[in-house]
Amino acid sequence: MATLLIHDIKWDCDGSDPVELGLPTTILVVNADNYEEDDESTDILSDHLSDVYGFCHEGFFVEKIDGDSVGDQKIDAIMEYPQ
């Protein structure tokens, strides 16, 4: 199963601190077998983040990772890839 790491999420919080609002900056995405490194898959992730957390964002980075190995990266949340 493919696993993704979404990191450095820049939430649009109207000046509020995303951490104080409980918003993650790093998310492990499991069951991401349908993810392709293209604009459509990135748009799917983007829409899903906004739907799940109720805030828009100004961008993020996505990396495919091997298994659940994230090194010493702190994970704030885990979610499944939207189907």
RORO-979245 format. One record per atom (N, C-alpha, C): residue in one letter; x, z, y. Coordinates in pm, whole numbers, padded with zeros to 5 digits, always signed. Atoms other than C-alpha are relative to their C-alpha. Layout:
<sites>
aXZY/...
</sites>
This chain:
<sites>
m+00083+00000-00119/m+00000+00000+00000/m+00087+00000+00125/a-00075+00009-00125/a+00121-00089+00345/a-00032+00119+00090/t+00015-00111-00093/t+00177+00187+00597/t+00060-00042+00133/l-00046+00032-00134/l+00215+00150+00971/l+00027+00128+00078/l-00024-00108-00095/l+00353+00375+01240/l-00033-00054+00138/i+00033+00032-00139/i+00183+00346+01579/i+00063+00109+00085/h-00068-00103-00080/h+00395+00519+01840/h+00008-00040+00146/d-00011+00019-00145/d+00448+00558+02212/d-00130-00056+00059/i+00130+00042-00052/i+00076+00518+02279/i-00011+00049+00145/k+00016-00032-00142/k+00017+00507+02654/k-00150+00005+00030/w+00143-00017-00022/w-00334+00648+02698/w-00035-00012+00148/d+00052+00010-00136/d-00535+00568+03011/d-00096+00116+00021/c+00075-00126-00013/c-00656+00919+03101/c-00032+00035+00144/d+00030-00025-00141/d-00716+00883+03474/d+00085+00114+00057/g-00091-00100-00055/g-00413+01099+03551/g+00009+00129-00079/s-00006-00121+00082/s-00488+01371+03294/s+00113-00012-00103/d-00105-00003+00101/d-00223+01474+03042/d-00061-00029-00137/p+00057+00033+00131/p-00299+01305+02707/p+00016+00112-00103/v-00023-00109+00095/v-00149+01597+02516/v-00103+00111+00022/e+00100-00102-00030/e-00379+01844+02693/e-00140-00044-00044/l+00129+00052+00046/l-00671+01617+02598/l-00006-00014-00152/g-00003+00007+00146/g-00563+01626+02234/g+00021-00141-00055/l-00021+00138+00044/l-00469+01258+02218/l+00137-00015-00066/p-00129+00018+00070/p-00197+01154+01972/p+00086-00105+00069/t-00092+00104-00047/t+00111+00959+02074/t+00063-00073-00118/t-00053+00060+00121/t+00214+00883+01715/t-00102+00016-00112/i+00100-00001+00107/i-00023+00787+01433/i+00054-00074-00121/l-00031+00065+00126/l+00045+00707+01069/l-00127-00070-00047/v+00115+00078+00043/v-00188+00429+00953/v+00021-00038-00146/v-00012+00027+00143/v-00243+00412+00577/v-00097-00111-00040/n+00085+00107+00055/n-00405+00141+00362/n-00005-00121+00094/a-00008+00109-00098/a-00287-00127+00606/a+00040-00132-00064/d-00038+00122+00071/d-00256-00406+00350/d-00046-00126+00073/n+00052+00117-00071/n-00460-00642+00571/n+00069-00024+00134/y-00069+00015-00129/y-00231-00594+00872/y+00098-00116-00005/e-00095+00109-00020/e-00045-00904+00986/e+00067+00024+00135/e-00070-00017-00127/e+00213-00905+01263/e-00041-00112+00095/d+00052+00100-00093/d-00005-01106+01500/d-00093+00067+00100/d+00085-00055-00107/d-00226-01061+01806/d-00134+00049-00053/e+00131-00040+00052/e-00548-01040+01603/e+00006+00140-00064/s-00013-00131+00062/s-00428-00744+01395/s+00029+00109+00102/t-00028-00097-00106/t-00291-00572+01704/t-00127+00031+00078/d+00128-00022-00068/d-00628-00620+01876/d-00093+00088-00083/i+00083-00083+00088/i-00803-00468+01573/i+00044+00146+00012/l-00051-00137-00015/l-00577-00161+01595/l-00033+00056+00138/s+00027-00042-00137/s-00622-00143+01972/s-00146+00044+00015/d+00142-00034-00008/d-01002-00147+01948/d-00032+00125-00081/h+00026-00115+00086/h-00998+00105+01665/h+00049+00130+00066/l-00051-00119-00071/l-00782+00350+01864/l-00098+00044+00108/s+00094-00034-00106/s-01022+00332+02157/s-00131+00053-00055/d+00125-00046+00063/d-01326+00372+01930/d+00013+00141-00055/v-00020-00130+00065/v-01183+00670+01743/v+00022+00111+00103/y-00039-00106-00094/y-01042+00860+02042/y-00076-00001+00132/g+00085+00002-00119/g-01279+00752+02319/g+00072-00027+00130/f-00078+00034-00119/f-01006+00646+02561/f+00063-00137-00019/c-00076+00125+00002/c-00855+00311+02648/c+00149+00036+00007/h-00144-00024-00009/h-00480+00272+02640/h+00064-00120+00069/e-00075+00105-00070/e-00217+00066+02816/e+00109-00059-00088/g-00096+00058+00094/g-00018-00024+02505/g+00054+00100-00100/f-00061-00079+00107/f+00161+00100+02196/f+00094-00091-00078/f-00089+00074+00089/f+00424-00006+01943/f-00047+00021-00143/v+00038-00008+00141/v+00358-00080+01576/v+00121-00038-00084/e-00107+00029+00096/e+00612-00067+01292/e-00056+00012-00140/k+00027-00015+00142/k+00564-00136+00924/k+00109+00091-00056/i-00099-00091+00057/i+00733+00140+00728/i-00013+00000-00151/d-00001-00008+00145/d+00828+00190+00366/d-00063+00131-00044/g+00068-00119+00051/g+00588+00427+00196/g-00041+00092+00113/d+00035-00098-00102/d+00537+00744+00395/d+00124+00048+00074/s-00126-00041-00062/s+00896+00757+00523/s-00003-00028+00150/v+00000+00014-00145/v+00890+00819+00896/v+00123+00067+00062/g-00120-00065-00051/g+01226+00989+00925/g-00036+00132+00064/d+00028-00126-00068/d+01217+01273+01174/d-00103-00019+00112/q+00106+00028-00098/q+00933+01116+01375/q-00116+00098-00019/k+00114-00092+00006/k+00659+01370+01458/k-00129-00082-00006/i+00127+00070+00016/i+00318+01246+01338/i-00111+00089+00056/d+00110-00076-00061/d+00020+01357+01549/d-00131-00017-00076/a+00126+00029+00067/a-00254+01197+01338/a+00021-00101-00111/i+00000+00098+00109/i-00325+00995+01025/i-00138-00065-00001/m+00127+00069+00011/m-00592+00728+00999/m+00014-00119-00093/e-00002+00118+00085/e-00688+00443+00771/e-00011-00124+00086/y+00009+00128-00070/y-00650+00083+00879/y-00147-00045-00002/p+00139+00044-00003/p-00989-00051+00992/p-00021-00123-00086/q+00028+00113+00090/q-01145-00287+00740/q-00093-00099+00061/
</sites>
